[in-house]
Amino acid sequence: MEYLLDTCVISKLVRSQPAQVVVEWFRQQSEHDLYLSVLAFGEIEKGIKKQPVQFRSEKEAGPVGKARFKAAI
């Protein structure tokens, strides 16, 4: 089954203490079945830009930032 992930799913994965239920579900999925819309990328980028500057580079280099170039999470 394929899934289009909402921004809230991604935010639960990248928190300092990720939601374990979401992490376990995510690990059980094939990366080929998970998709992220352009709108979700925009929302994530907007959220990162709202963060204080000292936290931005870490988040941009994290899983979400890497996904921009990989085009899949």
N, C-alpha and C positions, 0 to 999 in steps of 0.2 A: 504494500500500500504506500502511496506517496502522500506527503504532507507539505502544505504551504504554512510555514511557521509565522506566527504573529510576533510582533515586537515584544510582547510581554513574556513569551517563552524564552527568547534570547536574553532578556533582562534577568530572568530567574536563573539562567545559566552562568552569567558573568558577574554576579554579585560576589562580594567578599565571602559570603556564606551561601552558596547556591542551594536552591530548593532540591533536596535529595530525591524526591519523587520525579522531578523533571530530569535531573541528571541520570537517574536509572533508566527512565524511558528513552532518553536521548541516546544513551550507550547501546541500547537494544536495536536501534534503527540503523539501517544502511545509509551512509552519506549520500548515496545515489537516489534515495527516496525523500530527501529533505530539501526543501526549496525556501528561498527568502525573496520576497517581492522587492522591487525597486522602492516602493513606498516605505517598507520596513527599514531598508538601508538608510533612507532619508531620515526617518524618525530616530534611528540609532545615532546617526551622525549629528543630528540636532541635539540629542541628549548629551553626547560627548562634548559638544561645543559649549553647553551650559555648565559643564564641570569647571572647577578652578583649574587654571593653567597647569599647576604642578601635577595634576592627575591625568591630564589629557594624553600625553605621549604614551603612558603605560596602557591606557585603554585603547588608543589607536593602534598600538602594536600587539594588542591581545587578540583573542579569537575573532572578534568582530572585525577588527582592522585587517586581519589576514584574510578573512572571508571576502572582503571587497576585491581582492586580487585573485582569489581562488574561485569566486562566483558560486560557492556552495559552502554550506556549513556541515 
